[in-house]
Amino acid sequence: MNIAIIGCGAIAKTRHAPAVAVNPDAVLYAVCDQTRANADALAEQYGARAFYDVNEAITDPAVDAVIICTPERFHCTHVVAALEAGKDVLCEKPLAMTPQEGAQILDAWHKSGRRLMVAFAQRLTAEHQLGKKLLREGVIGKPIAFRTELAHKGVEYASIGGPTPDFYDKHLAGVGDVMLSVGCHRVDLVRYLFDSPIKAVSAVTPTIDKTYADGSPIKAADHAMILAEMENGIQGSIWISWCDYGRPERGTTIYGTEGIMRLCTGPGVVVEKPDGSVEEHIVQQDPDAWQQITHHFIAYLGGKAPICDGNDGQACLLAMEAIRKSNDEKHRVLVEEVK
Ligand SMILES: NC(=O)c1ccc[n+]([C@@H]2O[C@H](COP(=O)([O-])OP(=O)(O)OC[C@H]3O[C@@H](n4cnc5c(N)ncnc54)[C@H](O)[C@@H]3O)[C@@H](O)[C@H]2O)c1
C-alpha cells in the first residue's frame, strides 16, 4: 500500500511518517509540501519521493492512499482533489473549516467510492477506550451528565512541533480558531463516548487573552465554554482554551446514576461509587499511542471498519457551526438548524 503524505510539518514528522514507516502493510512512497525544504527533509529521512505540487503527488498512479496534513484552510481542496484522483484519504482534524466545505467533501467521497477517515486521534487514547468500554458495561449506571476540558497555554508556548511564537500573526488564518484547532477533538469525543449526536448547544466563544505581535486582540476565539445536549438526553459542558497558563487540562468526568467516572483527570480511569468506594484502573501508557490513528487507517485500507469516517467529520463541523451561531446570536441553537 503506497502512501503519500501531503504537508510535511509537525504532525507529519512526529506522527504519521514514523507510523507509516514502521507499519508492515504500508510504504511511505511520497511526501509533498509547497515548502521544498520541508518535503526534501522528510523524503530524505524516509527514502520517499519528494513532491512540491499537491496535484502531482495525489495523481501519481503509484499512490494508493493519501494523508492530508496541511493546515485546516486547505483540507477541503486537498481532500476533494485526492478523492477525485481515486485515492483513499486520512484527513487530519478537523475535516474542513465549515459544514459547507464538509458537504463538498462528502459529495466527492460518495461519488468516489473511496475510503475517508478523519484523524480524531483522541478516540484511541487508552483512557477514552477504557472509559467507553466501562460505560457500555454499565459501571456507573446510566450516564446522565459530563464535563470535558481540553485546555493549554497556547501554541506560542507548546505544540507538537515545539513553541511557535509567531503562531497568531503567521499561522492563525490557516488554522481558524481554538474550536477548529483544539475543540473539534472534544466535540467529537463526546459523540463517540456517548454514542449519540449533539442535539443542541449554548455557547460563548470569546477572545480573552491572545494578541498579535502589535498587542491587538486576535480576531478569533481563544477560549470556548459550551453547554451541550446530546440526542440521548445526556447533558454536559465542554471547556476549550488556549489561555490556561498552568499544566494542560484534558480531563473528562462522566456522571451516572450509579457513580462517577473520571478519565485523564489523574492517572488512568477512576470510578467513584455512592458508597464512597473508589476503583482505580491503571492504563498502560504507550509512548507511540498518538501514531495509532495512522495504523488504524492502514488497517481500514486493509478492510477493517474505521473508528470514524467522513460522516463523523461532518457531524463535528455541524456541531461547531451551531456553537458559532450560538455565540454570535446569543441563544441556544439546535444542530438541526444549521444543516
Ligand atoms: N490530531 C492532532 O492531535 C493534531 C495535532 C497537531 C496538528 N494537527 C493537525 O494537522 C494539520 C497540520 O498541522 P501541523 O501542526 O503539522 O502544521 P504545520 O504548520 O507544522 O505543517 C503544515 C505543513 O503544510 C505545508 N503547507 C501549507 N500549505 C500547503 C499547501 N497549500 N500545499 C502544500 N503544503 C502546504 C506547510 O509548508 C507545512 O510544512 C492541521 O490540520 C492540524 O489541526 C492535528
The ligand as a Gaussian input file, in Angstrom:
#p B3LYP/6-31G(d) Opt

LIG

0 1
 N       -4.516000      15.130000      15.689000
 C       -3.879000      16.037000      16.456000
 O       -3.912000      15.976000      17.669000
 C       -3.160000      17.156000      15.758000
 C       -2.110000      17.832000      16.390000
 C       -1.483000      18.843000      15.681000
 C       -1.905000      19.181000      14.407000
 N       -2.937000      18.521000      13.840000
 C       -3.477000      18.889000      12.519000
 O       -2.520000      18.605000      11.491000
 C       -2.638000      19.562000      10.439000
 C       -1.289000      20.198000      10.205000
 O       -0.834000      20.751000      11.431000
 P        0.740000      20.918000      11.723000
 O        0.817000      21.277000      13.149000
 O        1.516000      19.781000      11.199000
 O        1.022000      22.231000      10.826000
 P        2.431000      22.760000      10.297000
 O        2.250000      24.200000      10.004000
 O        3.534000      22.331000      11.188000
 O        2.624000      21.975000       8.904000
 C        1.831000      22.220000       7.780000
 C        2.691000      21.934000       6.550000
 O        1.862000      22.076000       5.397000
 C        2.582000      22.820000       4.417000
 N        1.595000      23.506000       3.581000
 C        0.843000      24.579000       3.910000
 N        0.007000      24.882000       2.894000
 C        0.260000      23.991000       1.889000
 C       -0.272000      23.817000       0.594000
 N       -1.246000      24.603000       0.129000
 N        0.228000      22.812000      -0.164000
 C        1.231000      22.015000       0.298000
 N        1.765000      22.143000       1.528000
 C        1.283000      23.122000       2.320000
 C        3.464000      23.780000       5.194000
 O        4.579000      24.212000       4.449000
 C        3.867000      22.907000       6.391000
 O        5.063000      22.186000       6.141000
 C       -3.714000      20.556000      10.902000
 O       -4.954000      20.154000      10.374000
 C       -3.750000      20.363000      12.410000
 O       -5.000000      20.654000      13.016000
 C       -3.543000      17.513000      14.489000

